[in-house]
Amino acid sequence: MYDLIVIGGGPAGITAAVIAIHRRLETLIIAERWGGQTAYFMDLEDAADIHDMITGEELLGRFRQQLDYLDFSRVYDRVVKVSPVGDHFEVITQDGDCFETRSLIIATGAKPERLNVPGEQKLLGKGLSYSVVTHGSLFLGKDVAVVGTGRRAQFAALELARYAHQVYLFAPELLPADQPLVTTLRRTENVTIHEAVTVQEVRGDRYVDGLVVEAVDGARLDVAVKGIFVKLPRRPNSELVRDWLALDEEGRVKVDLYGAASHPGVFAAGDVTHISEQVLVHIGEGAKVAIEAHSYLLAYWGETAEA
Ligand SMILES: Cc1cc2nc3c(=O)[nH]c(=O)nc-3n(C[C@H](O)[C@H](O)[C@H](O)COP(=O)(O)OP(=O)(O)OC[C@H]3O[C@@H](n4cnc5c(N)ncnc54)[C@H](O)[C@@H]3O)c2cc1C
């Protein structure tokens, strides 16, 4: 029986596992893909100094090295079932292994939001980004586009409007009326909103040059931009726990201030929860839930010793 099983090998899961191992917990980390979604870097034509930026991959590298060394504590496999059994949990993998644990950290991330149009793959990191927090400031004084309808897209457009020259918001659906954020967006001078449009192509040879969109009536618009931020809805990988953990309306695992989920002994961190979507934040969240899982176990062991 393990003290702790961490499901997920992205920033949240790797950090959680390393912290737990340092605290001498019998820990196992199970991940289908090592490193999660951290292997993205922005390279722009006229921004040589951005190479000074620390990438998510670099940041995570030191933690990962420690797990590479402790090979008994990790398994590369897909978890197909997790369930509470009495006062512990059973974790079953695709290869048919069954592991038991006293506590769990769910750090399975979210499915990336893709445009799935020509040019997207080629120009990823060449002006096309999924993170305004990380790359937005590189587009000072430039024309940029945001693709998305929901709050993530709305916030991204507002943030960019503070330093970009012109922001085009291409919303696949109609923006909701009477929402303060939408009202602010409509009033912001350097934001142009196009609703009910679908992206057809990301244009550019070596770097992003523009975006082609199509309206419902079939009219096409070709807009020149240097940066494109994709902010479509992300789907959390929470299927494993949806029958027995509380999720929000978008399927994200609900956690309290300490990262505790609705079932005792279960914690969650990273993109599978509602907490930000930044590598740096998820490293912190991973550390936090490992510490909280340790505290939970100390209390559990104390109680069972007394009984
Ligand atoms: C294209 C792209 C670009 C991005 N750019 C940036 C950026 O520039 N800056 C930034 O800060 N953030 C960026 N992000 C966001 C950032 O990468 C994520 O917020 C972060 O990786 C989430 O960390 P996580 O640990 O929650 O999950 P993830 O990194 O998604 O990792 C999830 C882990 O869980 C594993 N897993 C899932 N389901 C199972 C299962 N059933 N069994 C076993 N393992 C499972 C996966 O294999 C993976 O190891 C980007 C994301 C994308 C998709």
The ligand as an ORCA input file, in Angstrom:
! r2SCAN-3c Opt
* xyz 0 1
  C       0.041     24.400    -26.542
  C       0.154     24.910    -25.127
  C       0.998     25.979    -24.859
  C       1.116     26.461    -23.560
  N       1.959     27.485    -23.328
  C       2.176     27.878    -22.047
  C       3.130     28.866    -21.748
  O       3.743     29.409    -22.642
  N       3.310     29.220    -20.445
  C       2.637     28.631    -19.423
  O       2.866     28.947    -18.257
  N       1.710     27.691    -19.678
  C       1.469     27.308    -20.954
  N       0.540     26.361    -21.220
  C      -0.251     25.830    -20.113
  C       0.560     24.832    -19.295
  O       1.339     24.011    -20.136
  C      -0.405     24.015    -18.472
  O      -1.168     24.907    -17.679
  C       0.317     23.039    -17.561
  O       1.146     22.158    -18.292
  C      -0.693     22.246    -16.772
  O      -0.002     21.436    -15.898
  P      -0.674     20.176    -15.237
  O       0.384     19.530    -14.415
  O      -1.933     20.552    -14.598
  O      -1.116     19.224    -16.436
  P      -0.441     18.775    -17.794
  O       0.812     19.502    -18.086
  O      -1.538     18.770    -18.793
  O      -0.058     17.267    -17.492
  C      -1.043     16.296    -17.300
  C      -0.369     14.976    -17.060
  O      -1.353     14.012    -16.730
  C      -1.150     12.845    -17.505
  N      -2.437     12.148    -17.605
  C      -3.643     12.643    -17.993
  N      -4.582     11.677    -17.900
  C      -3.950     10.564    -17.442
  C      -4.371      9.241    -17.136
  N      -5.633      8.826    -17.256
  N      -3.441      8.357    -16.711
  C      -2.135      8.727    -16.553
  N      -1.688      9.964    -16.817
  C      -2.584     10.869    -17.245
  C      -0.585     13.372    -18.816
  O       0.066     12.344    -19.539
  C       0.377     14.419    -18.280
  O       1.562     13.825    -17.848
  C       0.390     25.866    -22.506
  C      -0.456     24.780    -22.779
  C      -0.584     24.323    -24.079
  C      -1.501     23.169    -24.360
*
